[in-house]
Amino acid sequence: MKSKAQVSERFRDFDANLTTRPWIVIGMGLRKFGQIMKFKNYGLWSLIVIVYLFALVRFILFADSENYPCMDMGDEYQRCVPLDYYGDFFTQGGTRIFLISIAAIASGGVIGNDMANKSIHLYLSRPISRLDYLIARFIPVFLIMILVTLVPNIMIFTSMWSDSGLKTDWLLDHKWLIFDLIVQAMVYSTGLAIIGLTFSTAIKKENPASAAFFLFIYGSSTICEIFFIALKVIEVDGADFILLLSVSHLLDCISFAIFDAKYYVMASGFPWETDISNIQIGAVFTVIFAGCSGLMYWMIQQMEANK
Amino acid sequence: MKQYGALKALDDFSIDIPEGKVGILGPNGAGKSTFVKIALGLLTATSGEITVLGEKLTKNTVDIRRKIGYMPEHDCIPNEMTGVEFLIEMGMVSGMSLSGATERTHEILGHLRMGEEKYRLISEYSGGMRQKIKLAQGLIHAPEVVFLDEPTSGLDPNARREMLETINGLTDVSNTKVLLSTHILQDVEMVCDSVIMVKDGKLQMQEDVKTIIGEKSNFIHIRIGGSKEDFIAELKKKKITAEDNGRVLIVPYKDDSTYDQIIDATIKSKCPLYEMERTSQSMDSVYQEIIK
């Protein structure tokens, strides 16, 4: 009886000692990252291993520090390792198909599962706002994408430095590259994570959301490329802008801008020239990603109001 | 006021909710869940303002939820987690540390008398256990007040009784205030100290449960022969109003002299008195009267 009374008193006087909102959000994000990265997620782990093996073989074992990061291709164009890394597997020997697959698997169920089992209502009844929730769900996908974008590129960078004999001069000459690699990885990771989460929110089912995201990114890329080349062949003005309708080409445009390289599309074995200004690229990027974020927020708000 | 297009979910709804265990009672679609969601800051009122635990919600919508627990009406717990994992996650989403959430989870599950099953996947839980876990997540962060939205929804009578006892037990032991939204009258009678009745988004009544069941609802049921009209007229002369519900006449009980006045009226109206019984009008009849 005495022990029961003590338990009740401790239960009644329990001090939850709650932390602040930013820590709640970061904690939610990291726990979800841990859940997604469990070893039982064989598909995701297989793709991550493939990306690392591919980076090792394609960009480290057969790379040359003399031509790192970029080498000239004729008078106008440059071929850069960090740009090729994100490129199409079939035309540039890049990891794009794997990166999109990883983003699809990682993001598919993140919000969709919460909406399907309605646990989103419980999360939103806690001391976090809808925006906090979206950030908490963005963090794990972003971190997974960083793991397969930035980390391999830093490994390639380190390998090239090692290849140069670990010279301090080489490091100082290439310190700008670290910043560019970080910005480039953040743009790709943010872009793919936000669009992946939008599909997850809209479709509310993990596997269909992943499949729809993959088809959307890869499908729109292929379709836009076909139309782009067709319009180029018949010399239609403004054909370049069709590339902005494809997320992967839009991200490539930003990537080339980060490295101050002239953007071209590799198709049929040779580069196709484009002429899109940075302002146009920035505007489309802003519209698409603000639109996706706004759409997710709206869909969650609607679900909340309607149970 | 809360308006969805042309539909007014809450209209002219001004109320000061007392401390303790309060029930919001009303038929389906009365606006109970809307009220709870507005109080939680999940929905914004079209007009008007709401103060929860002394803080205006317009200014402090998110942080106020540190002091509030919420148990939604519908099933909303993830099947792929165990009871323990789910409660720890909910504790941490509320801002608790891992050790704090773990400790509290095991304490609450102990109060819920859940043994080994707390380590089983929630998908294997019965309806009653799922409701208990839903209640537990609302209390995990030791809130000052917990909002319970239809907590006995979908439960069989035994599970319902057990759930209500659990609510009483857990909230008593943790000294948590309760706002219980339900359309089931017995839930309010069993758990709450006071009740707010709502219909079509409008406040109909706010009263102490004991007052409704006890003092205020004392009546005498009378069955007589002869002319009811004459009998009622005699009562009127004594300033007693009688209501004819078809089967019996209902007369409010003031004190024992009411019996004498009734007998006197039967004599004067020459109506034979067959039956006279003092009854407490149940909350059910008050509720039925309000929602009809």
Interface residues (C-beta under 8 A of the other chain):
Chain A: V7 S8 R10 F11 R12 F14 D15 A16 N17 L18 T19 T20 R21 W23 I24 G27 M28 R31 N113 D114 N117 K118 S119 I120 H121 L122 Y123 L124 S125 R126 P127 I128 S129 D132 E304 A305 K307
Chain B: Y4 S33 K37 L40 L42 L43 T61 V62 D63 I64 R65 R66 I68 Y70 P72 E73 H74 D75 C76 I77 P78 N79 E89 M90 G91 M92 V93 S94 G95 M96 S97 G100 R104 E107 I108 G110 H111 Q137 H141 A142 V173 S174 N175
